[in-house]
């Protein structure tokens, strides 16, 4: 392939304080027009396999560039830009659907010979033909037309689902004394209003500390109920419609269920394997979860002798008390070592050292970012710029409410530089250690996106592996947020004192408490994700509560409808099991590292080059085997659970 190396080293020019509404439209529509031109070139070209695939790669690149408009729907401060981005996202997906059902285009690829193609090009051809089949190109005209309608409806529903969550920030108003137990800086940041009441929202910087430290159980229940009713009742019907679209799509394509369709292109392979995996993890965690629940209940009874259960809104609070009282770890002391700005810089220093990367700050005037909160860095490797990242880490009105990495540009060697955006909702002040772990996790996706964006094929660029593997590298990077030597490089309190190694050791011991209850709760979420898609259920709340009782040790919260704000039901659809599946693999990957020297360059470099830098060039199981020298196994995870 021939490349324009000058163009490839230049980041995307964002409009900054300019006309975002016009830029978003021009960027997306221009790339769609280029894609259409290239697709026609594919359909009328010579039929030579290398030439066809090269043109197709350029077309897919243009489509990917157009599709990144979805980021602006999640983060831009101007509602008009967000709405326009949603409209354009529908146009992109409509075009993608049209291509997947285009028999003439399919015929071009179906006629190609793989003889003489290298491994990457052959994989592109195989995956392209697979995608056409999964889109329904070989179905009759009526079926293809119905699949087209379902796809377009599904996109609109998904956008509605996400928008309803994003725009529905709920709150409770409490008397100041009901903030008992909260840190001083938290209470100072939440003064009483003219009515003498304090407003606490369901945004993470309000919600997480309150659920962890707030000693007023009824206040925790009120806030938890508000958080678990975000987007209720509107998203209840939206979800039913999404599930119906997916079930009908799978049926028209000849699959027994949506999970069977969904898992065909994942490591796990089948829907039945998902159900079996959920039960396997649940069975493995049950005994430990029961023991931990007994400890929590015993501690709760010190406050309420008549207590006979631990509620969901009790879990974080009493886990924190147990860790403080039985493991000598006080979360309010721990957080004093993690001011946000120090953590952010520490993260850059740690990942730079680990992967040999350089992070160079870029001022907003040059970066042209969408909000003054966004911090931009150029990414360097061996003195050469290989990407750019944008960190949008604090909450604001109309912004995506959770934590995720979004593509800005998918990197292609010699064509365009990879750029990614990290979108989170952290406090500007002190962070809980759990939030530090989350930041390391999400940043892992960003590193994967940049390092995996150095190849020739957009299809394999960045985090392009099977969807049930994508969390594994990020979950493994969490380990560096638990190491005393690593934390000592950036975790310091206001007096400049470094976090004591004995405190980190206690934190690690305390972290083992709750592994069982966490795994059980995760399986209740995974079960919702799977069974909501596998079968029709008229009352999602009632069935979700049933699954909560079956898998979790915490009873359902009466009056809550958590599925309406469970954003992963859209993006992960039936595959929320992914988080635990990936954790199993992450523990196996981490077993190759020396815990006494987490920066050892040989293993870190091998991991960077054989896993992260490969993007989607190989199946995930092969990437893991290339790194470990053997197939992945459950052994490391099982040993970790038993610790």
N, C-alpha and C positions, 0 to 999 in steps of 0.2 A: 504494500500500500504506500502511496505517496502522501506526504503530509506537509502542511504549512507550519514550520516550526515557530515562526514569529507569532503567528496568530495563536498557536497553542500555548504560548507563555503568557498571554494577556487575559486577566480575569474579565468576567462579564461586567459591563459598565452599567451599574444601577443608577437610577435617576436622582437619588438623594432627596434634595428639597425641590426637585423639579416636578413635572406632571406625571405622576405615577399612573393615573387613570389612562392616559394616552399611551404611556410606555408599555404597560401590561398588555393592552390590546394589540399594539404594534408588534411586540415581541412574540406573542402567542400566534396571532394571525399570520405573521410573516413566516414563522417556522412551519405552520400548517401548510401554507402555500408552497414552501420549498419541499415539504414531504410529498405533496400531491405531484409536483413536477418529477421528483425522483421515482415515485411509484410508477408513473407512466413510462419512465425510462426503463424501469425493470420489465414492464409488460411488453415493451416494444423492442427491447435490446436483442443482442445476438444470441442469447441462450447459453453463452459460455459460463460455467459455474462460478469461477473466480470473479468474473465481471459482474454477474448478477448479484452475487453475495456482497460485493463491494458497494454496489449501488443501493442495495437493500440496507446495508449498514448505515449509509448516509441518510437514507429515508428514516430509519428507526432513530437515528440521532436527532433529526429534526422533530420527530414526534415526541421524543423524550424532552427536548428543549421546550416544546409547546406545553407539554404536560406539567412542567414544573410550576406552571401558573397556580397550581393548587396551594403552594406555599403562601402566596399573598392572600388567599382566602382565609388563612389561619392566623396571620400575624400582622397584616397591615392595619395601622390605626384608623384609617379612613374607611368607614362602612361602605362607601360607594365603590372603592377599590375591591374590598372583599366580595361584594355582590357581583361585580364585573368578573372577578376571577372565578367565581362559582359558575357563571354563565359560560365562560370560555372553557372551563374544565369539562362542561357538558359537551361542548363542540369537539374537544379533543377525543373524549371517550366515544362519541358518536362516530368519529372518523375511524378510530381503532376498531370499533365493531364492524363498520363497513368493510374494512380491509380483511378482517378475519372471516367474513362471509363471501368474499370476492372469489368466485370460482376461476375466473381468468387468471387472477394473480396466483392462486393456488396451483393452477396447471403449470405455470412457469417453474415453480419450485419442484413440483412433483416430477417434472421431466428432467431435472438436473441429475447428472451423475456425480457421485462422491469420489470417483476415482481421481487420484492426484491431489486431493485436498489435504491440507495439514489437519492436525487434530482439532484445532480451534474452529476452522472453517467447517469441518465435518459436523462438529457439535452445533454450530449455528444452523446448519441445514436441518439436522435432526430435530432440533428444538422448534424451528420454524414450522416444519411439517406437523409436528405434534400440536403446536398452538392452533394451526388451521383446523385440525380435527376436533380439538377441544372447543373451538368456536362454533362448530357445526357446519363447516363449509360443504360437507358431503351429504347434508340433509336435503329434503325436498324444499321447493320454493316456499310453501306455506310455513314449514317449520323454521326455515331461515328467517322469514319475515317476523315470526313470533319471537325468535331469539333476539332479533334486532330490537324489537319493542321492549322486551324484558331488560335488555342491557341498558337502554336509555332510561327506563323507569328506575332501574337499580341505582344508576348514578345519581339521579335526582333525589331518591330516597336517602341515599348515603349522605348527601350534602345536607339534607334537612335534618337528619339524625345528628350530625356533628354540629350544625349551626344551633340547634336547640340546646345542646349541652353547653356550647361556647357562650351563648348569650344569656343563660339562666343562672346568674350568680345569686344564691339565696343567702339569708342571714338570720341570725337570732339577736334579740336585744336583751341584755342582761344587766342586772344591778352590779355595780363594781365589785361588791363582795363575792359575787359568784365566779370571779376570776381567781379565786384562791388557788394557790399552788403554781400559778403561772410565773415564769421568770419576770424579774423587774423590768427588763427592757421591753418585754411583750406588753405588760400592763401600761407602761409609759407610752407605748405606741397606740394604745387603745383607750384614750380618755373618754370620760362620760360626756354625753351631749347635753343640750339645754334641759332635757327631761330627766337628767341624772342617770341615763342608761348607756351601756356600751354596746356597740354593734360589732358582731363577729361574723365574718362571711364564710362561705364554703370554699373560698380560694385556699390553696394549699398553705401559704404562709400563715394564714389564720387557723386553718383547720388542724394541721398536723401537730403543732405545739399544744393546742387546746386539748386534743384527744390524748396526748402523751402526759401532760402535766396537770391538767385541770382536775382538782379534787372534788368538784361538785358533780356527782354522778348524774343528777337530773339535767344539769346544764350540758353535760356530754351527750346525754340521750337526745336532747332537743337539737343540738348542733348536728349530731349524727343523722337524725331523722331528716333534717333539712338537706344535708349532703346526699342522702340516699333517695331523695325525692326530686333532685335536679332533673329537669326535662319531663317530669311527670305532670299530667297524664299524656301529653302530646306524643312523646316518643314510644309509648306503649303500642299505639296503632302503627306508627312508622316502622317499628321493629317487626310487627306481624306482617306488614306489607313486604319488608325486606326479606323475611324468611320465606314468604310465599313466592316471591320472585326467584329466589335461589332454588327452592324445591322444584318449581316448574322447569327452570333451566336445566337442572340435573336430569330430570325425567325426560325432557325432550332430547337430551344428548345421550340417553341410554344408560344412565347410572342409577343405581338403586336408591341413592340418597345424595344430598349435597355434600356431606362429609366424604363420601366415596369419590366424588368429583374433585373436591378440594385437596384431598390427600394424595391423589394420583401423582402429583408433581412435588411431593414432599418426601423427606427421609422416611417417615413412618409408613407410607405406602397405601394404607387402607383406612376406611372409617372404623371398621371393627378393631383395628389395632389401636386406634385412639381410645376407644372405650376400655380396651384391655389395659392400656397404659395407665389410664386414670385409676382403675381399680388396683393395679399393681402398686402404684405409688401410695394410694390410700391405705392398702393393706400393710405396706412397709412402715408407714408413719403412724398407724393407729395406736399402737401400744405407747409409743413415746408421747403422742398427743394427749392421750388420756392421763398419763403421769403428770404432764405439764399443766393440764387443766386442773388437776387436783391441787397442785401447788397454788395456782391462781385463786381457786375457790377458797382455799384455806386462808390466803392473805386477805381476800375480800371479806371474809367473816370476821376479821379483826375490826373492820369498820361497820359491818352489818351482820351481827350474829345469826340473823334469820335467813341470810342469803342461801339460796339453793342452786344458783346458776351464775355463770359468768356471761354477760351479754357481749355482743360485738363491740359496743361502745366502751366496755370495761377493759378490753383486751390490752390495748397499748398502755393504758394507765397502770394496770396491775402488773404487766410485764416490766414496766419501768420501776415500779416499787420493788418487785422481786429482785431485779438486777441491782438496785441501790442497796437493799437491805441484806441480801444473801450473797451478792457478788461484789459488793463495795464499789459499785459503779453508779455515780449520780449523773444522769443525763444533763442536768443543768450546769454541772461543773464541766462536763465533757464539752459542751457547746461553746464554752468560753475560749477554747483553743481553735475554734473554727470560724473566724470572721470571713465573710464571703470573699472579699478581695484577695485575702491570703490564700484561700482555698483555690480560687480560680488560677492564680499564678502558680501555686504548688502543683496543680493538675498539669499545667503546661510543662513545668519543669520535669515532672516525673515521666510523662509520656514522651517528652523530647529525649530524655536520657535513655529510656527503655527502647525506643524504636529508632533512635538516631535522627530525630526530627528537630527542625528549628522553627520557632514560632516568632514571626516578626509583626509587631502591631502595625495596623494600617489606620490612619485617622479617617474620621467619617467623611470628610470632604473628598478624599480619594476613593473611599469604598462606596459612597453613595447609598448607604443602607437606609432602611425604612423607618428607623426610630433611633433616637439618641441613646437609648439603653444598649443598643447592639454594639458589641466589641468585635472587631474584625482583625484577623491575623493571616498573613501569608505563611504557607507551609513550605519549608525547605528541606531538602535531603541532599547531602553531599554538596552543599553550596548552590543548589539549583532549586528554583521555585517549582513545586510540584502540585500546588493547590492553594485554595483559600477557604477559610472557615469564618462563620459569623455566629457569635454567641448571643442569643436573645433570651436572657435567663430570669427576668423578673415579670410578675403578672401585671396586666393592665386590661382595661375594658375592651371587650371584643376579641381578645387574643385566645388562642388555643390553651386549654386549661390543664393539660397534663405535661408530660415530658417526652420528647421524641426528636429524632434527627430527621430533617427534611433535605432532599436534594435541591440544590440551586442550579447546578450544572453537573451532568454526568461526564466524567473525564474520559477522553480518548487520546491516546498518544499521538502527538503531532497535529491534533485537530482542535481540542478545547480542554481547558484546565478544569479539573474537578473542583467544585465548590459545594459546600454543605452548610446548612443552618442548624444549630442546636437550639431548640425551643423548650424552655422550662419555666417554672414558676417558683423561684426561690426567694427567700427574704434577702433584703439588702444588708442585713446585720449579721447576727450570729446564726450559724447553721447547726442543726443537729447532725450527729455523725451519720445517721441514716441518710440524710440528704447529701452528705459528702459522698457516700457510697453510690447514691443515685446519680450524682453528677459524673463520677468516674464511669459508671455504667453507660450512660447516654453518650459520653464523650468517646467511648469505645466504638460506637457506631460511626461517629464522625471520622475517626482515624481509619476505620475500615473503608469508608466511602472514598477517602483521599488516596490511601495506599492501593486500593483496588481499582482506582481510576486511571491507571497508567498503561492499560493495554489497548489493543487495536479495535476491539468489538464492543459497541455500546451495550449489547445484550449481556455481556459479562462484566460490565463496569460497576465498581463499588460493591455495595452490599447486595450482590446478585445471586447469592446462593439459595438453596431451598429455604423456604420461609420458616421452617422449624429448626433451622440452624442459626439464623441471623442473630439471635440473642446470645449464643454461646460465647463468642469473643468478648462481648460486653460484660457478660456475667463473670468471665475469667478476669477481666481487668479490675473488677471490684476487689479482688484479693490484694491489690496494691494499696487500697484504702484501709486495710486492716493491719498492715505491717508496721511495726514500731519504728524501724529505721527509715522507712518511707515517710511516715507521718512526721517524724522528727525534722524533716526538711522544710515543712511549712506550717505545722500545727503549733501555734504559739498564742499565749493569752495576751491581754492588754499590757502586762508588765514585761512582755518579751520572753516569758518563760516557756520553754518547749514542753510539749505534752510528755509526762513521765512514762518511761517504758513499762513500769509496773502497772500504770493505769491502762495502757494499751493491752497489756496481758490480761488484766481483769476484764476489759471490754470484750476481748476475744472469748474468754471463758463464759462471760454473760451472754454473748451472742449465740452460744450453743443452746441456751434456754430459749424455747419458742420455735425451734426448728420443726418439731412435730406438729404443733398447732398451725404453724404457717403452711406446711405442706398440705395439711388437711383442708385448710381454708382455700388454698390455691386449687385443690381438686374440686372444691365446690364451684369455683368460678369456671374451671375447665369443663366441668359437667354441664353447667348452664350453656356454655359456648357450644358444646357438642350436641346435647340433646335438644336444645331449642331448634337446631338446624336439622337434626336427624328425624324428628317427628313433629307433627303439628300439635300445639297445646293452646287451647282457647284462653286460658288464664295464665299468663306468664309469671305473674306474681306468685300465685299459688304453687305452680310447678317449681319455680325458683326456690321458694321456701322449702318445698319437699326435698330438693337436691341439697339445700343447705343443711337440713336435718340429717340427710343420709351421709354426707361427706365431712362436714365441719363439726367441730366440737362446740361451736357457738350457735345458739338458736337464732332463728330469723328475727329481725327487728320488726315488731308489729307496726303496721302502718307505713312501712318502707317499700319502695319499688326500685331497688338498686339497678335493675337491668336497664332502666331508662337512661341512666348516666354511665353505663358500662360501655365506654367507647370502643373497646376491643371487640365487641360483638359485630362491629362493622369491619374494621380493618383486618382483624384476625379471623373473622367469621367463625367457623366451627373449630378453629385451631388455637384456642387459648392454651391448650396443653403445651404449646410451644415453649412457654417459659420454663416449665419443669423439665421437659425433654432437653432443652438447651442447657439447663443447669447440670443435668447428668453428664453431658458432653463437656461442659466447661470444667467440671471437677476432674474429668479425665485429662483434658488438655493441661490443666494446671499441674498435674502430677509429674509432668516433664521438667518443671522448674525446680531449682534449688531454693527451698524456703529460707536458707541462710544467706542467699545472694540473689535476690529477685532481679537484679540488673545484669546478671551474667550475660555478656554479649553474644555468646555462641548460641544459646537456646533462644534468646529473645530475637536474634537476627533470623534464626531458622524459622521461628514462628511467624515473624513478620513476612518473610519471603514465601514460605510454603502455604500459609493460610490466608493472611490478610491481603497480600499483594496479588493473589490469584483471582480475587473477585469470584466470578461464577464460572471460571474456565474448567473446573472439574466438579463432579458431584461432591457434596460435603463430606460424605463418608470417606472418599478418596483423599480429600484435603487433610482430614484428621489422621488417616493412616500414613500419609506422606510425612506428617510432622512427628507422630508418635512412633512410627515404625511398626505399627500393628493396628488392627481394627479397634474401634472404640468399644468400651464396655461400661457396665453399671458399677463395677467394683469400687471405683474411687468415690462415687456418690454414696454408695451403701456404707462405705467406711466412714465417710463424713457424717452421715445421718446417725451412725452409732456412737460417734464421739461424745 
